[in-house]
Amino acid sequence: MALAVATLAVSALAVVVGLFARGWWRSTGGSYAPSHVLATSTISPQSSLFGDLLTAEVAVAIDPRRVDPETVRLDPRFGPFTIRWQRADVERNVGRATILHFRYGIECVVAACVPLLGKRAGSDSIQTKAVELPPARLSARSRSGTTLIKLVAWPPLTVHSRLTADEIGFSTPRVAPWFRPPSPSWRLNPDLVGGLSLSVAVLLLLGSAVLVTSVAADDTKLLRLRRLPRLSPVERALRLAEHAAANGEIDEERKALERLAEELARTSRTDLAERARFLAWSERDPASNGLSSLAETLRSNGAS
């Protein structure tokens, strides 16, 4: 009986010492710390619809006495998923361990995500397939300076289409493998039609060029663009007026006479300037109202 009581007392003492030694009353989780880097990954939800936002998380447990928590890095590759948000949290004093949480919000809404969906299997059902994302690369540095690298695999997930099997069937028509389309035929040879069209276009271009050239050659107004070299300003204005009068261009004749009047006034020949201005703005045609007489007077007196 005494032996049994002693055994029970020793057992109770061992339990009490174990609980207090592991820090149970402080809710610190005891004195456990992993001997090497531990990592677990989750994706939620693992079954989703196309375009849903998923949460991917990696929990890394380390012993801070062996591994520096500040050097722990996670390099995930979620392609073709896109990272919409990310967050990293550190949970310290879990016993003697430190747990780092890496969380990512991922979404897949591009064309490369379509092959991840299920495929048709019959007329009224869709067969889904598991999607495995590339493993994430976990790296850390130990207190001794050694670089630690670990690959963290993601759990498989499934992405379901938002369309029914009938909707998918109508959107992707297929041709029977034995079908062969007939060879194309034309009433007119396309090469012949193209050659004739090009020839007609070239002829029309040449014809328009000929018409423009002929019109430009017959336009007597182009003569006014020619400069009259070695002429005084008075003689140049007088010749322009005579040229306009000879071609029946009354407006141009009046402009030339007004210019003649200005040139005469600039040389202090006021009487001749007034005479030229009178002809320029007379009611009748200046040519029939004394242009030739004015030209004769100017040239006979050497005024030009």
Buried (B, 14 or more C-beta within 10 A) or exposed (E): EEEEEEEEEEEEEEEEEEEEEBBEEEEEBBEEBBEEBBBEBEBEEBEBEBEBEBEBBBBBBBBBEBBBBEBBBBEBEBEBBEEEEEEEEEEEEBBBBBBBEBBBBBBBEEEEBEEBBBEBEEEEEBEBEEBEBEBBBBBBBBEEEEEBEBEBEBBEBBBBBEBEBEEBBEEEEEEEEEEEEEEEEEEEEEEEEEEEEEEEEEEEEEEEEEEEEEEEEEEEEEEEEEEEEEEEBBBBBBBBBBBBBEBEBBEBBBBBBBBBBBBBBEEEBEEBBEBBBBBBEBEEBBBEBBBEEBBEBBEEEEBB
